[in-house]
Amino acid sequence: MSPRPNDLMGLSDAEYDRAVAIMGRAPNHTELGIFSVMWSEHCSYKSSRKWLATLPTDAPWVICGPGENAGVIDIGDGQAVVFKMESHNHPSFIEPYQGAATGVGGIMRDVFTMGARPIANLNALRFGSPDHPKTRHLVSGVVAGIGGYGNCIGVPTVGGECSFHSSYDGNILVNAMTVGTVDASRIFYSAAAGIGNAVVYAGSKTGRDGIHGATMASAEFDDDSEAKRPTVQVGDPFTEKLLLEACLELMATDAIVAIQDMGAAGLTSSSFEMAAKGGVGIEIDLDAVPRREPGMSPYEVMLSESQERMLMVIRQGREDVARAVFDKWGLDSAVIGSLTDSGRLVLREAGLVVADIPVDPLVDAAPRYDRPWTESPPPPALDDAALSPPDSLGECLVRLMACPDLCAKCWVWEQYDHMVMADTVQRPGGDAAVVRLHGTDKGLAMTTDCTPRYCAADPRRGGAQAVAEAWRNLTATGAKPLAVTDCLNFGSPENRHVMGQFVGCIEGIGEACRALDFPVVSGNVSFYNETNGRPIQPTPAIGGVGLIADLDRMARPSLEAAGHSLILIGETAGHLGASLYAREIAGLEAGAPPPVDLAAERRNGDFIRGLIEAGRVRICHDVSDGGLAVTVAEMALAGDMGAVLAPPPADRSPHGWLFGEDQGRYVIAVPAAEAAGILKEAAAAEIAAIIIGETGGDALTLAGSAPISLAALRIAHEGWLPHYMAAE
Amino acid sequence: MKAAVIVFPGSNCDRDVQVALRASIGNDPLMVWHDDSDLPTVDLVVLPGGFCYGDYLRSGAIAAHSPIMRDVVTRANSGLPVLAICNGFQVALESGLLPGALMANAGLHFVCRDVFLRSETTGGIFAGHYEQGQILRFPVAHHDGNYTIDDDGLAALEDNHQVAFRYCDESGETADRANPNGSRDNIAGIYNKSKTVLGLMPHPERLADARLGGSDGKALFDCLFEALG
């Protein structure tokens, strides 16, 4: 055996030996770099693949499931929706503006690579405790970075979530999702084909940024993580806008055979993926790769993660068509190689072979680990005594509405252009955002959801709840939920406890997706979100997409008029375990999360959707974090219309009734005359439904508590985040 | 009536204004690429919103030197109507079609939300469908919308009734808190002396369709059609 290099670039000893076996010799420096990124956790999914395979990915409307750049679903009328969510956690912690910006750029490229025009962006953000000294700086940089990129491209950022917990102090999460639309007959894939066809590079020049970014994202942090700043990429949204328009223009011709964006692991991963999927070899002349600076080594060119670059296979004789389009848009493009029948990736520089690796063996032999895991222990029991009824229910509500997780996030989304493209029908801040399908009366509802404290307390239940909540948020607008993308953020898979959380969450996600006919069509796994051995709360973010067939039959959460009856749909036990009430009011992070009854979830949701589709309900909000009182408060503030809530049923505690987080529930508001009919239908369908109050006035009154003026509630709800961010 | 929308690299509200124009004037505007040197014969030119040239150097500064802008400026100076929205307003200022400058927002953040505007003039080809003092709701979405001008310039704008719109609150008061970007005297949009060029930061094309939550912007496009149709 050859002498082992000192730096294995993140490969284990066994993985290095496997590389040597494939090569039949010791890989040179460039080749070793290629093995290292291709076999990184980030690119190879070596610890997660076994479990991801258990997720349901099929439905009659699924055109393309996981494995391509993004998932594709059929929405009828010859149109398809392409979407995916992806993490950019490690770079965003190190350099928040550029990390978040390039996260947005990367996920948009995944979507337009498939031929779709992006029509909306969303994001799921988790920050550390507001008291942590870095949090304010990270929030500020991440939000500015997301806005800076998306606003410039001109794709609206329409929704998402943003929460805080000390487990993210050293590892924030920045998950970005893009949704695009495409003619169902014009979808582009990445499998290279046609021996002799040209391999064309287009977009930004290759520089020395982001080298080994994928490897960085596959290791935990320690105190010296700041030193990894040079591995963070730098984004240029203007170039991406040009690349987007140029690609869509070229895609309208017959020039492109296959296309793949250069994301993590850059030219290495894009060329390997295209070759492996097409069963061909690729020969690349590195001298032809457009470069930002002279003197870059083959290693640097192959591992650079410079942004805004595309690799494509162009039909023979159409190279000039491609060049003309990229020239028009002022972008670099170059023929950098061709497809071969050798089954090998061969790189040349100055005529000399500098790397020569067999494609299939590298891809097929990528390590797969069945990591040991342990079942998560049950959460600490909730001390009933600590949850005795509070002195003032109203004061509890105001405190919850002003807590970091529930407060209004206008400070965040007003920095995002959420209206460009002039199709945003429901703006951020509601259940799901709704974007009109351009030129039609149909709409897409979209949301991102996860409740990490539930996942920490019971991974399986938490995984199921994340899916159920996404489904419920879509349903609350009247949409038919169609499919999800998952962005699975966890600590180190080499830690049995963390691996157990991952396995549990996947089981819960799979169970809920099956029960709700809500397949997973794309996703991303981000492990190693831990610093000095402290992992984050398990955070499997779920991005859901649903279809509204007629925008005239849609619901919004805002109360519209006085004299409406408020009806609660779904069973309320008053479950306070792992609730925000327990955490924010009683100071306890304890108890089991609420049970997720998927059959009830589906029954209640189908009932609600039926009412909205029939045009009988126009005001609806799902019940989630903070429970019933928070739901009604949000509806009141959204419509600037007060409400009075009746006392709970005699066998329920007032605080459990108002703040319990039982699942599968919605609040609707209907003219009083129509309430009885809806209650009757619900009873016939064996769905729990009860009138809980009525609308009117300019205050919210909880039975047995003084009225809270909406003005005061609004100040509390909208004030926290701007105040927090303004304090230095 | 025929309109042209100039498309710069990085324009991103070109389609939005195309849709609004089509709805009001009944035909599709010409989409004219910045690299063309001749402007076709049209009745109206629109400089749309976006981030032309990435807003590099200074918002609108590079676009002002695009080949098409020579012709746009010449024709505008001889009376061709120009509607310059958001990034287009920045281009119009950099091209000398309108006086003053736009700086970074006072809060130093990008700001995207609905604002209230008070229409400050009577009649005209753009705002003729609004009463003087009428309160409108348009969205803003910009980072560099803080309008500034020197004292003499401001006095000239006032004397010639060139201030088209001011940021105001729901009741029409031009309070500081109703000013989303720190613009001098709450100025949201201005005319040239002959009132044939309108530059404004808010986006009339984004609330020109009741489906999107409001249609105050539609009257501006309807007015253009009535005046130029």
Interface residues (C-beta under 8 A of the other chain):
Chain A: A144 G147 G148 N151 C152 I153 G154 D236 P237 F238 T239 K241 L242 W329 G330 C410 W413 E414 Q415 Y416 D417 H418 M419 V420 M421 A422 D423 T424 V425 R427 R436 L551
Chain B: P9 G10 N12 C13 R15 D16 V19 A20 G49 G50 F51 Y53 G54 D55 Y56 H109 F110 V111 C112 R113 P139 A141 H143 H203 E205 R206 D209 R211 L212 G213
